[in-house]
Amino acid sequence: MSWETVIGLEVHTELATKSKIFCACTTAFGGSPNTHVCPVCSGMPGTLPRLNRQVVEFAIRTGLALDCDITRYGKFDRKNYVYPDLPKAYQVSQLYAPICQNGHLDIDAGGVPKTIAIREIHMEEDAGKLIHDPLTGSTLVDYNRCGVPLLEIVSQPDFRSAAEVLAYLEKLRETLLFLEVSDCKMQEGSLRADVNLSVRRTGETALGTRTEMKNLNSFRAIGRAIAYEAARQIDVLEEGGVITQETRRWDDDKGVSYSMRSKENAQDYRYFPEPDLLPLRVDDDWVERERAALPELAHQKRARYIADYGLSEKDAATLTGHKRVSDLFEALADKTAAPREAANLVTGELMRLLNRTGTLPEDLSADSGTLARLITLVLDGKINRNAYKEAVEAVFTEDADPDEYISAHGLLMLSDDGAVAEAVAAVVADNPKSVADYRAGKQQALGFLMGQAMRRLGGKGNPAAVSQALKERLN
């Protein structure tokens, strides 16, 4: 008999607030260890938390975008566990009344549509970070991340393959980015996923014993970890063994997972209501304000780009891969009234330059006004396509002024009637056979003559002016 993989996800996303969830400390990434802390987030006795309102706003906005029910009367709970990166020995979370419940996200995995149910979204505080020193064997702790606001987005066990998981994560990531509630930088820990995985015989309905895999910091690592863990569990069961419910750590360098600890259940954390925070009441007006603030999401933009601009599905997908890319495209389309040319620039030259320089889309800082000027120059016939590409690269890599660069490098096309007429006359005189071929009906001869004329003009001739002058001379 064959096996079926059953997967559920717990996605943690750090919210893009300027301060932490229960204190005024900065959420900025980096900084010297233990400098973004105060008595509240470092768990000093006698301190009291104060809820950051924007965290709730971002949570409601996310829940609405994922078609969740918004909990009108909620509260926070203490999740108790002792670990070196948790100075209070408990985490403030939401077990009994999460802010959002019963949502879903529609995905497309390899052309197969599917709806993934979202059980809940709850607010909580992040823990610190342990730093293991391989030289000394010691472990250091940095509490800067303690208290950074998190949303934990918990799915139902609806996934049956790594492809479905990755399609879901891509769609969820773009949704969070376009909502502007998180920067979703996996390399900085802003988006993390824990994978709960079990296997069962095909046709069975009961869930198998699951393991939870942590330390998954890239989509590639998630795909590899799922494949490894599913194969490991199948091997154990086929050999007559038993799967242990446990938390496993993924080592992406070695391509294996290993056991960290037994998997806790809710009762192991001794949850109880957080006594230092008042219950949270969300009224209808608050929900409707957040609903009105919802922006156009990535999948909605893709449909509009295809319908309004006539772009291909591939180009529309590239343009909505990151909000910063989409924002740049829309600014260029608006300033030039040439959306197709703007799309070609972003999906072509800019994507090539991002890849070549190793620049992430979120770090794209090209000025739309400068690039719009280059689009105008090429559309007006002031520069040719080669000069256009050269100038775009100079703007991207050197922040060059387009007019100054084009002037300094002699990239303006020649439209001078006298110079064009002189070049055309010389080419016609020097190539009598090609002229005769053209006049005998061989259209390809015109292309040869055109190339000769452009060469004589040093590649700076205006193709439209040269073509017109050449045809007038030949006819």
SULKAGI-V75101 format. One record per pair of residues at least 12 apart in sequence whose ideal C-beta (glycine too) atoms are under 6 Angstrom apart, sorted by the first residue. I is the first residue (numbers start at 1). GAP is how many residues later the second one is. If there is no record, write none. Layout:
# SULKAGI-V75101
{{I | GAP} {I | GAP}}
This chain:
# SULKAGI-V75101
{{1 | 200} {2 | 200} {3 | 196} {3 | 231} {4 | 196} {4 | 198} {5 | 155} {5 | 194} {5 | 225} {6 | 151} {6 | 192} {7 | 152} {7 | 158} {7 | 190} {8 | 147} {8 | 149} {8 | 188} {9 | 146} {9 | 184} {10 | 142} {10 | 144} {10 | 184} {11 | 142} {11 | 182} {12 | 138} {12 | 140} {12 | 180} {13 | 138} {13 | 163} {13 | 169} {13 | 178} {14 | 134} {14 | 136} {14 | 176} {15 | 40} {15 | 43} {15 | 134} {15 | 166} {15 | 167} {16 | 166} {16 | 167} {17 | 35} {17 | 37} {17 | 132} {20 | 21} {20 | 127} {20 | 128} {21 | 31} {21 | 34} {21 | 104} {21 | 126} {21 | 128} {22 | 18} {22 | 27} {22 | 125} {23 | 15} {23 | 17} {23 | 18} {23 | 124} {25 | 13} {25 | 16} {27 | 121} {29 | 159} {31 | 113} {33 | 109} {34 | 109} {36 | 108} {37 | 106} {41 | 105} {41 | 106} {42 | 45} {42 | 101} {43 | 44} {43 | 45} {48 | 228} {49 | 227} {55 | 68} {55 | 94} {58 | 123} {59 | 40} {59 | 64} {59 | 92} {60 | 230} {61 | 118} {61 | 229} {62 | 119} {63 | 37} {63 | 58} {64 | 227} {65 | 110} {65 | 114} {66 | 37} {66 | 39} {66 | 52} {67 | 36} {67 | 37} {68 | 32} {68 | 35} {69 | 32} {69 | 33} {70 | 212} {70 | 217} {71 | 26} {71 | 28} {72 | 210} {73 | 208} {74 | 23} {74 | 25} {74 | 206} {75 | 22} {75 | 198} {75 | 204} {76 | 16} {76 | 18} {76 | 198} {76 | 201} {77 | 16} {77 | 18} {77 | 194} {77 | 196} {77 | 197} {78 | 12} {78 | 194} {78 | 196} {79 | 12} {79 | 14} {79 | 190} {79 | 192} {80 | 189} {80 | 190} {81 | 188} {84 | 57} {85 | 42} {85 | 43} {85 | 45} {85 | 56} {86 | 41} {92 | 33} {92 | 182} {93 | 31} {94 | 28} {94 | 29} {95 | 176} {98 | 22} {98 | 24} {99 | 24} {100 | 21} {101 | 19} {103 | 15} {104 | 13} {104 | 14} {105 | 66} {107 | 60} {107 | 61} {107 | 64} {109 | 54} {109 | 55} {109 | 58} {110 | 53} {116 | 39} {116 | 42} {116 | 52} {117 | 39} {117 | 41} {118 | 37} {119 | 35} {119 | 37} {120 | 34} {121 | 30} {121 | 32} {122 | 30} {124 | 26} {125 | 22} {126 | 19} {126 | 22} {126 | 24} {128 | 13} {128 | 14} {128 | 15} {128 | 17} {128 | 18} {129 | 13} {129 | 16} {162 | 61} {162 | 64} {166 | 53} {166 | 57} {174 | 124} {175 | 122} {177 | 146} {178 | 117} {178 | 119} {178 | 120} {178 | 145} {186 | 31} {186 | 32} {193 | 23} {194 | 18} {194 | 20} {195 | 18} {196 | 14} {196 | 16} {197 | 32} {198 | 12} {199 | 31} {199 | 34} {199 | 35} {209 | 34} {209 | 36} {211 | 35} {211 | 37} {212 | 35} {212 | 51} {213 | 12} {213 | 35} {213 | 37} {213 | 44} {214 | 35} {215 | 34} {215 | 35} {216 | 34} {221 | 31} {225 | 25} {229 | 28} {245 | 18} {246 | 13} {246 | 16} {246 | 17} {247 | 13} {247 | 14} {247 | 16} {298 | 22} {301 | 19} {302 | 14} {302 | 18} {309 | 30} {311 | 32} {315 | 28} {315 | 32} {318 | 29} {322 | 39} {324 | 37} {324 | 38} {324 | 40} {325 | 36} {328 | 40} {329 | 13} {329 | 17} {331 | 37} {332 | 36} {332 | 39} {332 | 40} {335 | 37} {336 | 36} {336 | 39} {341 | 34} {349 | 40} {349 | 43} {353 | 43} {370 | 25} {370 | 32} {373 | 29} {374 | 17} {374 | 18} {374 | 28} {381 | 81} {381 | 83} {383 | 28} {383 | 30} {384 | 29} {387 | 24} {391 | 14} {391 | 15} {413 | 47} {413 | 49} {414 | 43} {414 | 46} {414 | 47} {415 | 47} {415 | 50} {420 | 45} {420 | 46} {420 | 49} {421 | 48} {423 | 30} {423 | 33} {423 | 34} {424 | 29} {424 | 45} {424 | 46} {424 | 49} {427 | 22} {427 | 25} {427 | 26} {428 | 45} {434 | 14} {434 | 15} {438 | 36} {449 | 21} {453 | 13}}
